[in-house]
Amino acid sequence: MKVTGAAGHIGFRIVTIALQYGYRVRAVARNEDQIHRIETAQAIQQYLSNLQVAIVPDIVRPDALDSVMEGITHSIHAARINIQPVNDWSPSHKKRLTNPVECGF
């Protein structure tokens, strides 16, 4: 099972519960600091053998999750998308945010 947003409040609860139920979990977060917080959390310690981690800095990129999806049969998307100020949006960025189904989310 893959969980994006694993460092967030809801994502971390999903990771913890999935591990408690015996799932192997690939926790996806945006940076090394978030991964460190996940791996060192007391609630995770007894389940570390079933935990994998992956860093994906920008989940909005169309190919962002390709490498972390290898071998995954279930996915829970709990990450929020960082939205730039409207002035900075490129046409492709607007399209990815307004039509996530077309982008594979």
N, C-alpha and C positions, 0 to 999 in steps of 0.2 A: 504494500500500500504506500502511495506517495501522498504526503501532506505538504502543500505549499502554505506559507505563512506560519510555519511551525514555531517561530519565536514570539508570535503574538499571543494574546490571552486565549482566544478561542482555539487557534491552531495548536498551541501547546497542550491544552486540555484534550484535544482530539488525539494528538500523539500519545499522551500518557494513557488514555483509556484504551486506545488500540493496542499498545504494548501490553497493558494489563490483561487484555483478552487474548494475548498470544500471537498477534499479528507481527510480522516483520515490517518495520516502518522505515521509509526513506524520508527524513525530515528536510524540507527545503527552506532555506532562509536567504536573505539578501547579502550577508557579509559574515566574516570570520567571527566577529564579536557575538553576533546572534547565535552562531553555531556553538561557540564556547559556552554561552549561557544555557543552551539546551543540553549539551553533553555533561555539564557539571551540576545540573539541577538534581536535588536530592530525590525527587519523584522518579527520575529516570535511571538512577544508578543500578538497580537490580535487573534492568532490562537492556543494558548496553549491548549485549550480544545480539539482540534483535533490532538494533538501531543503526541505520546508515544515515549519513548527512550529505547534503549537497548545497553548494552556493550558487544561486542564480541572481545576479545583481539586478537584472531588468526583465521581469516576466512578461512585459508587453511585447518584446521582440518576437516576431513570428517563430523563430527557431529556438527560443530561449529554453524550453523544457525538453527538447529532443533528446539530449544526452541523459537526462535524469529519468526519462521514461523507460529506458531499457529494462526489460524484465518485470515491468509493473503491470498488474492486472486491475488494480483499483486506485483511484485518485480522488482526493478531497482537496478542493481549492479553497483555502481560507485566507489567502493573502489579499491585502488591499492593493490597489493600483495607485501609485503616486501620480497625481495629475499635475501637469505643468500649468502655469498661468496661460490663459487663452492666447495672449500675444505670441507665445513661443511655440504654439502647436504647428507642426508641419502637417500638410495634407495627409500623409501616410499615418502619422500619429493619431490624428482625428479619426481616421477610418478604423484603426485598431481599437480605439476606445468606444466608438459608437456601434461597431458591429463585431463584438467579440466572438460570436458563433462562426463567422467567416474566418477568423484567425485561429480557430481551434480551441477556444476557451470554453 
